[in-house]
Amino acid sequence: MRKWMIGTALVVGCMGLSQAFPGPETRSPQTLVKLADKNPGLIPGLARHLLEDVGDEGLQALLDLHTDLRAHYPNFDRDLAGLLQEGRQRRQEFRGRYPRLRSWFLGRLESRTEQPPSPRAYLSQHHPKLLLGLALSASRLIDEKYPELPARWREQRGKEGFASFMLENAPDGFAQFVQSLSPEQRQEVRAALLGYLKEREAWAQRQPADRFARGYQDLQTQFPGITESWAEVRDQSYQARQQRFPGLREVVLSSLNTRHPGLIEKARQSAEKHYPGLVN
């Protein structure tokens, strides 16, 4: 049920961010590793500050962006679902080349002296009724708008990813779900996100300063050539996206600048304020 709530949002949101801020996609793994070690807790910290500085406009921009993408690319949802499925297959093939990768990764996680905070545990402690309330809202929406969806998902589970399934079967589901939430629910969701991101950021800042560099070095030692193999997968995904959605960056920027002028600059200023030099 929680996946249903965030599937389309994550897909479109990541697509929009990657086009508005293309830096991470074009930087080398070594550069990203140095960036992560230099700024412990970068991902949760950046997300938290953006939520605080941009406010609710970010969510509305996400919904508007999805609308504009569908208008510009008539088969956007179906094509994006296919793109996600292709990416899933490429990642499976990549993992097949390195069968010990899962054990290596689990070993790295197990060796941590302190495990990261669990989202479910955090919500159970600080917002004990939130998940149940959201699940009830989602269930009511499914009963009313998509009664056949659970049965379809049971048939397709394991055959395709959840995000691609939702894009094909309920592309408007996320927007309708957001609209169904009460102001109190939205406020609590926001508070829960900010609270958890803050805890996750604090946990990351307590970890060894060079943990990403050491992990990256060990990865290359254990699996020679893996970074080059992953670069090939990433390039294939980039080329596939360019073929399916030509001019994507221009469409994303046009949507954001037209509907939410100043939002990109506000996000850049937020990132620069808390992480100087990050977006350059």
C-alpha positions in Angstrom: 0.0 0.0 0.0 2.8 2.4 0.8 4.3 1.7 -2.6 1.1 2.7 -4.2 1.3 6.0 -2.5 4.7 7.0 -3.8 5.3 5.1 -7.1 4.4 7.7 -9.6 5.7 10.5 -7.4 9.2 9.1 -7.2 9.5 8.3 -10.9 8.3 11.7 -12.1 10.1 13.5 -9.3 13.5 11.9 -10.0 13.0 12.5 -13.7 12.3 16.2 -13.1 15.2 16.6 -10.7 17.6 14.9 -13.1 16.7 17.3 -15.9 16.6 20.5 -13.8 19.8 19.5 -12.0 21.8 17.2 -14.3 25.0 17.4 -12.3 25.0 14.0 -10.5 24.2 12.2 -13.8 27.3 13.6 -15.5 29.8 13.3 -12.7 32.1 10.3 -12.3 31.6 7.8 -9.4 34.9 9.0 -7.8 33.5 12.6 -7.7 30.2 11.5 -6.2 32.1 9.4 -3.6 34.2 12.4 -2.6 31.1 14.6 -2.5 29.3 12.2 -0.2 32.3 11.9 2.2 32.7 15.6 2.3 29.1 16.2 3.1 27.9 13.4 5.5 24.1 13.0 5.3 24.0 14.8 2.0 20.9 13.1 0.6 18.6 13.3 3.6 20.0 16.7 4.5 19.4 18.1 1.1 15.9 16.7 0.9 15.1 18.1 4.4 16.3 21.6 3.6 14.4 21.6 0.2 11.2 20.6 2.0 11.7 23.4 4.5 12.8 26.1 2.0 10.5 25.3 -0.9 7.5 24.2 1.1 4.3 22.7 -0.5 5.1 24.3 -3.9 7.4 21.4 -4.6 4.6 18.8 -4.4 2.3 21.0 -6.6 5.2 21.4 -9.1 5.5 17.7 -9.2 1.9 17.2 -10.0 1.9 19.9 -12.6 5.0 18.5 -14.2 3.4 15.1 -14.6 0.4 16.8 -16.3 2.7 18.7 -18.8 4.8 15.6 -19.6 1.6 13.7 -20.5 0.4 16.6 -22.7 3.8 16.8 -24.5 4.3 13.1 -24.9 0.9 11.5 -25.6 2.0 8.0 -24.5 4.1 9.3 -21.6 2.9 7.0 -18.9 3.0 3.8 -21.0 6.4 4.8 -22.5 7.8 5.5 -19.1 6.5 2.2 -17.8 8.3 0.5 -20.6 11.5 2.5 -19.9 11.4 1.5 -16.2 10.8 -2.2 -17.1 13.8 -2.1 -19.5 15.9 -0.5 -16.8 14.9 -3.2 -14.4 16.0 -5.9 -16.8 19.3 -4.2 -17.4 19.9 -4.0 -13.6 19.0 -7.7 -13.3 21.5 -8.6 -16.0 24.1 -6.4 -14.3 23.6 -8.2 -11.0 23.8 -11.5 -12.9 27.4 -10.7 -13.9 28.4 -10.3 -10.3 26.6 -13.0 -8.3 28.5 -12.3 -5.1 27.5 -8.6 -5.1 24.5 -9.1 -2.9 26.5 -10.9 -0.2 29.2 -8.2 -0.4 26.6 -5.5 0.1 24.9 -7.3 3.0 28.3 -7.8 4.6 28.9 -4.0 4.4 25.6 -3.3 6.1 26.1 -5.9 8.8 29.6 -4.5 9.7 28.1 -1.1 10.6 28.5 -0.3 14.3 25.2 1.6 14.2 22.3 0.8 11.9 20.4 3.6 10.3 17.0 4.6 11.8 14.1 2.5 10.5 11.3 4.6 8.8 8.6 2.2 10.3 10.1 2.4 13.7 10.3 6.2 13.6 6.7 6.4 12.5 5.5 3.9 15.1 7.2 6.1 17.8 6.4 9.6 16.6 3.4 9.2 14.3 1.7 5.9 15.3 -1.5 6.4 13.4 -0.2 8.0 10.3 0.5 4.9 8.2 -2.9 3.4 9.1 -4.7 6.7 8.2 -2.9 6.9 4.8 -3.6 3.2 4.1 -7.2 3.8 4.8 -7.3 6.8 2.5 -5.6 4.8 -0.3 -7.9 1.8 0.3 -11.0 4.0 -0.1 -9.7 5.6 -3.2 -8.9 2.1 -4.7 -12.4 0.9 -3.8 -14.0 3.9 -5.5 -11.7 4.4 -8.5 -9.6 1.3 -9.1 -11.5 -1.8 -7.7 -9.7 -4.1 -10.1 -6.2 -2.9 -9.2 -5.3 -5.3 -6.3 -6.2 -8.3 -8.4 -4.2 -7.0 -11.4 -1.2 -6.4 -9.1 -1.4 -10.0 -7.7 -1.2 -11.3 -11.2 1.7 -9.1 -12.3 3.7 -9.1 -9.1 7.2 -10.4 -9.8 6.8 -9.8 -13.5 7.3 -6.0 -13.5 8.2 -3.3 -11.1 5.5 -1.5 -9.0 6.2 1.9 -10.5 5.8 0.7 -14.1 2.6 -1.2 -13.1 1.1 1.9 -11.5 1.9 4.1 -14.5 0.1 1.7 -16.8 -2.9 0.9 -14.6 -3.5 4.1 -12.6 -1.4 7.0 -13.9 -3.7 9.5 -12.1 -3.6 7.5 -8.8 -1.0 9.6 -7.0 -2.6 12.9 -7.8 -6.0 11.6 -6.8 -4.5 10.3 -3.6 -2.9 13.6 -2.7 -6.2 15.4 -3.3 -8.0 13.0 -1.1 -5.9 13.8 2.0 -7.1 16.2 4.6 -5.0 19.3 5.5 -4.3 17.6 8.8 -3.0 14.5 7.1 -0.8 16.6 4.7 0.7 18.5 7.6 1.5 15.3 9.5 3.1 13.7 6.5 5.3 16.7 6.1 6.2 16.7 9.8 7.0 13.0 9.6 9.2 13.4 6.5 11.1 16.2 8.1 11.6 14.4 11.3 12.8 11.2 9.8 15.1 12.9 7.4 16.6 14.8 10.3 17.3 11.6 12.2 18.7 9.9 9.1 21.0 12.9 8.5 22.2 12.8 12.1 22.9 9.1 11.8 25.0 9.6 8.7 27.0 12.4 10.3 28.0 10.0 13.1 29.5 7.5 10.7 33.2 7.4 9.7 34.1 10.3 7.5 35.6 8.2 4.7 33.1 5.3 4.6 32.1 5.9 1.0 35.7 6.1 -0.2 36.6 2.9 1.6 33.5 1.1 0.4 34.1 2.2 -3.2 37.7 1.0 -3.0 36.7 -2.3 -1.6 34.0 -2.7 -4.3 36.6 -2.2 -7.1 39.0 -4.6 -5.4 36.4 -7.4 -5.0 34.8 -6.8 -8.4 37.3 -5.6 -11.0 35.7 -3.7 -13.8 32.3 -3.2 -12.0 32.4 0.6 -12.3 32.9 0.4 -16.1 30.1 -2.2 -16.4 27.8 0.1 -14.4 28.7 3.0 -16.5 27.6 1.0 -19.6 24.2 0.3 -17.9 23.8 4.0 -17.0 24.7 5.1 -20.6 22.2 2.6 -22.1 19.5 4.0 -19.8 20.3 7.5 -20.8 20.2 6.7 -24.5 16.9 4.9 -24.1 15.4 7.9 -22.3 16.6 10.2 -25.0 15.0 8.1 -27.7 11.6 7.8 -25.9 11.5 11.4 -24.7 13.4 13.8 -27.0 13.7 17.3 -25.7 12.9 16.1 -22.1 15.1 18.7 -20.4 13.5 21.6 -22.2 10.0 20.3 -21.4 10.8 19.9 -17.7 12.4 23.4 -17.5 9.5 25.0 -19.4 6.9 23.4 -17.1 8.7 24.5 -13.9 9.5 28.0 -15.2 6.0 28.6 -16.5 3.9 27.2 -13.7 6.3 27.9 -10.8 8.7 30.7 -11.8 11.5 31.1 -9.4 11.2 27.6 -7.9 14.4 26.2 -9.5 16.3 29.2 -8.3 14.8 28.8 -4.8 16.0 25.2 -4.8 19.4 26.1 -6.0 19.7 28.8 -3.3 18.7 26.3 -0.7 21.3 23.8 -1.8 24.0 26.5 -2.1 23.1 27.8 1.4 23.5 24.5 3.1 26.1 22.8 0.8 28.2 25.5 -0.9 29.5 24.5 -4.3 27.2 21.5 -4.6 25.2 22.7 -7.7 28.2 24.2 -9.6 
